[in-house]
């Protein structure tokens, strides 16, 4: 009456090919679950050439003070030297780091000779151009276009970490085999060459003296139009709790002189503001005006983040902020206050007061979220930040940035 159940079939051992296919299926499933962004979180093994292999390491010595804004190579060497992703076997590397400060080649007798020597060392290893090679050349404005052409002609597949523009100054930060890293912070430069500690002391919003600050250069170049408007547009509106000053000895735009130590609302100081002083002012303000200068962003973006202040941008279109580095990991628009350029230039004081003072309340959840985001994401763009993620971001972008030579295979 009762059918007897057949004994369960004995499983045959899975072949090696079957095991491999099962692992592949699991990996592909995990990749789909994590998404492309999560997949890119995997480590990037890299190989670092010895700095002494390059003759430029002598004339372009990274241990000597250079520009306070642009020299990423010194902190990169320190960060990469002990990084857990560094490998000793070149065959295991996904990217090779070339520890030469290309910006400093202006100090060498012949930049073209140094480029040739650098290229010969790289090519002798046999890994270029099969594997990506990374170098920093941040400030294109100190370079002759001809020198850049020599570099690109000699090493066309070299991946370059740049400031935000290309060498010809056409604001093309999406150039092939290039990605933006921004500037170096005052905090990094002072901690390395200033003989003191990092000039960053965490302060709560309640402890800050000023609501908004700006200190910087003003001149007649077109890129400085927002700055000129800030200081020269006549208005009866005051900017309360502000520290907005122009550097000393500016061209005569009718900027009134500051008459006392308490007079700091849109006036010209009698003396220059030092690197330490400007950073101390930012640390004492809730918001910082990030008005462009020679470049789209100027160094005040990184220094605003390092000071824990909230950046304020003046733009015609939100797309103008695409120059900011590492936009895939830093949600910039979550903590930037954006002002319309037309309204700003018409009456800067009114635009600033209306936008910032209605936001300023130390108990405001929105303000607290923005301040916390600034603190969190500083580590993604600043070598000097505690537990900096700058090295990780640089390496990941070095292997993922658009580079036609590597995408055609």
Secondary structure, 3 states (H helix, E strand, C coil): CCCCCCCCCCCCCCCHHHHHHHHHHHHHHHHHHHHHHHHCCCCCCEEECCHHHCCHHHHCCCCCCCCCCCCCHHHHHHHHHCCCCECCCHHHCCEEEEEEEHHHHHHCCCHHHHHHHHHHHHHHCCCCCCCEEEEECCCHHHCCHHHHHHHHHHCCCCEEEECCCCCCCCCCCCCCCEEECCCCCHHHHHHHHCCCCCCCCCCCHHHCCEEEEEEECCCCCHHHHHHHHHHHCCCCCCCCCEEEEECCCCCCCCCCECCCCCCCEEEECCCCCCHHHHHHHHHCEEEEECCCCCCCCCCHHHHHHHHCCEEEEEECCHHHHHHCCCCCCCCHHHCCEEEEHHHHHHCHHHHHHHHHHCCCCCCCHHHHHHHHHHHHHHHHCCCCCCCCCHHHHHHHHHHHCCCHHHHCC
